Amino acid sequence: MGIDYEHMMAVLLPSGMDSYKLHQRLGKGAQGSVFLAENKHDKVLYVLKKVECNDEGEANKAFHEAVALQELQHPHKHPYICGYKEFFVTWDKEEAAMFVCIVMDFYKMGDLDRALKQKRAKGVSIPELVIKKWFGQMVDALTWVHAKSMIHRDLKPSNIFLAEDGSISVGDFGVSTIMDDARTRTRTTVGTMNWMAPEVLERPYDERSDVWSLGCIVLELATCGFLDQSQISSKLFQIKQSPQELEDVLKEVEKAYKTKDAKDLCQTIRIMLRRNFQQRPTMKELAELPYVKGCIALTSKQPKGTGAATKGARKDAAKPVPKDKGVAGVLDYMKKNKDSVACQVQALKHLEQITRKQDVSLNKKAKQQIAETMTNENKKQDPSKDVHLQALKIFINLFPHADDNDVMFTEEIIRPVLSAMKSHITSSELQSCGCQLLMALSAEEAAGEIIGQYGGVQDLLSALRAFPDNKSIASNCCGALWSLAVSENNCKIVSEERGLEDIVLAMGRHNTDVDLVEAACSALWSLSLEEDNVDLMEDLNVIDLIVDAIKMHKKEPKVIKNACMALASIVEAREVCAHELLKIEGLESIIAAYNNLKTNDEVVENICVLFTELEEYDDIREEMKLNANITKLLSEAKSNFSDDEHEDLLRAAADALVKLGGGQRNGQRTSSARSRPRSAARKC
């Protein structure tokens, strides 16, 4: 379809190059050349960008770009958006080409790239308050831009300009496109690689690619005191491959700033730099997080402590909750006082006390109303931690009454739970409740998929990383990851997020906690099905860790049975791991556990499966033949569980004996640990 040049000329203002005097060229790139230009009429300096149109396709693109940029034009532009004075078409006789020219505000203070270079040269950090202000201004600006169905697509420090009053302006929208078009793009973008979201070159993307780029910029601001340009460039590349690289940097950020806000900043960066863009918030959703709301509030011209929001907050006193009218009366009270956070908190506290009783449950509508309370935030105030915390406690109380079709297993409940965890990452109590509830919900297959789809795996890992010494959080996280990793999709997410390392660290740090060790071993079993994880398990000495757990918990059947299946799966995948098990005398520890638990059919079966896998390796099999205790164990297992109900156990014991030369195969070979179905945790 040909371009309507008359329409183009009508849209683009007719001032022309005659109105400007070019002083110097500021830069040149794929999109054209950029000049410092002076308007001959008002003598004001501007930046003039010339975009060459080599053919009809480029002219058409430039036209649509200019039409989109009119939304950002003076006089009604956003305060933190670079102003666009005018657009026009000019014919360059010397180059025999048509150019679309875009005239923008000139910022003599330069851009963030220049500011970062100055800070790095001096080896000093940017003050935390300045980062918060700039971050708030960028989010405010980009939320406004996205609402106009535009995506920037080339956010980077050199496109963020500094005004004389210390504020910033997001600029160079000359590479942006209309959002409807960009939603299905897979072509190579003109964006700069360091700050470009991972999905841009691989698959369709949307406005959340700008969220990634903004996260990279904020990370640069927070690290300029201890990372030079080459180091941060390397890190921005590495975090696309491994989330653990991001964790290493964020630990240094927390050390550098040493404040509660620094923890919130790091958590916000984590959320922005989620590699799966579908689990990343939109700019609008990002703006609703309490920390980000606080950053945006710093951009306001209104003095802190004045205005309607504060007045409304002062008036928010709780009215008495009608405790004598039952659950229905409390829910009605919540509806009538939906704009009062104080009333919601008091009502939810009362419901939490009521639902502690074993004979009390709530119907579907009541649960939906509580979930709506979590999301229907009073816009004059930040999302209330108390509202979220009490709601989570209520759902935990209600879970034992939930059947398979309960609304708690749906998106209606799960998404508010995840939102609460994202909003209050520094609250150990809330994170503990959130992890406990997710552990319970994730045992249901469909709910587990929803949790993974909306970033629940990352939320669990964030909690585990934020509170590594909190045994309750670690145990609940490992339990949830156990259930989630049963799903192939979620297992891949845990693997991509390097969650294996977090599980190993938690298991080592809290090795006396039976429930945690059980869950960790089960999660390791699931994660061992990913080849990359098995390689990492070698590096992390997981075999040693599991054997230590067997020694410590040799009388705990749930630990031993899951530890043996994890070992069986790992040694099946890697012979070197099988040799490591023998080297550290792991077989002796397993035999000792068997002697304590020989009447437990699940434990005995899993030990037999492990022995079967070990015997697949010739040299290991010969060594096992020399151990009379192994043959005795297998013969005893076969004798003790000879009934038809233990067919799998009998087959495993028989297979192991056959390989040791001590019996006849009973039917076909037992299924391997890596092919066996895994079950989810079921606790709350």
Secondary structure, DSSP 8 states (H G I E B T S, - for coil): ----HHHHHHHS----GGGEEEEEEEEEETTEEEEEEEETTT--EEEEEEEEE-SHHHHHHHHHHHHHHGGGBTTS--TTB--EEEEEEEEETTTTEEEEEEEEE--TT-BHHHHHHHHHHHT----HHHHHHHHHHHHHHHHHHHHTTEE-----GGGEEE-TTS-EEE--GGG-EEHHHHTT--S--SS-GGGS-GGGGTS---THHHHHHHHHHHHHHHHTTT--HHHHHHHHHHHHH-HHHHHHHHHHHHHHH-SHHHHHHHHHHHHHT-SSGGGS--HHHHHTSHHHHHHHHTT-SS-TT-SHHHHHHHH-------GGGHHHHHHHHHHHTTT-HHHHHHHHHHHHHHHTSTT----HHHHHHHHHHHHS--TTS---HHHHHHHHHHHHHHGGG--TT-GGGSHHHHHHHHHHHHHTTT-HHHHHHHHHHHHHHTTSHHHHHHHHHTTHHHHHHHHHHH-TT-HHHHHHHHHHHHHHHTSHHHHHHHHHTTHHHHHHHHHHHTTT-HHHHHHHHHHHHHHTTSHHHHHHHHHTTHHHHHHHHHHHTTT-HHHHHHHHHHHHHHHHH-HHHHHHHHHTTHHHHHHHHHHHHTT-HHHHHHHHHHHHHHTTSHHHHHHHHT-HHHHHHHHHHHHHT-SGGGHHHHHHHHHHHHHTTSS---SS----TTTS--------
